[in-house]
């Protein structure tokens, strides 16, 4: 596959590559230095302006070049390893100056600049554009139809909408700039290796209570820690690890979503990556999270559906996993058993604490919340108007994203989000069942991760944890980019002219349509193949679907 899917400027030279990378790094340094030295916002504005000018210089050269795969790799590392909402830059800009926010802003600025000056970068369709547009329309509509509720909470609503928009913008950045299989594999490996490191550190935290993520401000002195954050959570006799996440549940959810990507990397790279998958799995267990276990079971079901033969061969590994878990983290399995089978039953535990904001009465909250939704069933009470912490707090924790979504954006919003997950799972799942190629395994990984996120959202407010949702949209972006790359490569191959000499070649070309009937036209790469069951040995490309 060609590195670029369209004609345009030739590839930059080595000198131009180094110049582009150097200018980007200097731009980052200026931006970070300006913000970090801001007793007020003047220095931050100066640093940001200098950084933006240098970034523009990296773009506006004879052959514009920006190492997008490396830039996105840095974003992945920042999202994974710098705890969100726990560290920020000093200064007050009306919003918390967290590292990932500034990096996302700089990446988006660079992307917009590249769209203007670099013909190799363009906005591409993703296959789920209509669904994402529906979600945004419902979100905006819910706010506009509830001015009396959204008005006093303007800052909270703006923050929530901005978060959602940033997820989608990052998604489209990935779709438009990741144009080679090597870039897809690089980002997938970065996510998996990052998850493996976090998993190993989670085991250490479970055994010793020490977490290096509590000392990020010592390693990066420019950052300021949040003294109100507490990580000392326990369940039974085990310590629940938090790592770089905001809560053990969020950590377990992120790690579970990376396991399918680890399986994909193992299939396309080396079996050594199974050690990374094992480390991530142990990290999930270290959180002692029921949500994490439920998402793990979801992964197993999806893989059994799409890779039945392979999963049957993997069953003997279950016993070693149990033994390693018991040795590495004693008491973890017992605490998990107690959490699933508490005295009085799990349903009774979740139903007995209705009305207590400090409780986890997930079942107890369903009835009262649906009764409120019945008063405004279509667009709800306004996106971002349920505030569960801070001075503007007006609601209790639901620990159920689907229930919270229905409350804020009504049944229209619920249907829009359901459509997103079911469309992705259905298209990728049905298309990958009989495809053993690397593309097929990537589709399986995406189906499993997205389905696990959707199922896990039943027992925690997923959109409230930015790290989890960023990982979701990064995975969706990689899948959409791979789909577009395959379609563009197929279109380029089909448009290649027939080479020959004189009239003989032209006569052959004219006869080709009569020699064989053309293949059925596929209107979308997300369309499923025909319902006939093909042989596992007959592999199809994504473009064929």
Order of alpha helices (4+ residues) and beta strands (2+ residues): alpha-alpha-alpha-beta-alpha-alpha-alpha-alpha-alpha-alpha-beta-beta-beta-alpha-alpha-alpha-alpha-alpha-alpha-alpha-alpha-alpha-alpha-alpha-alpha
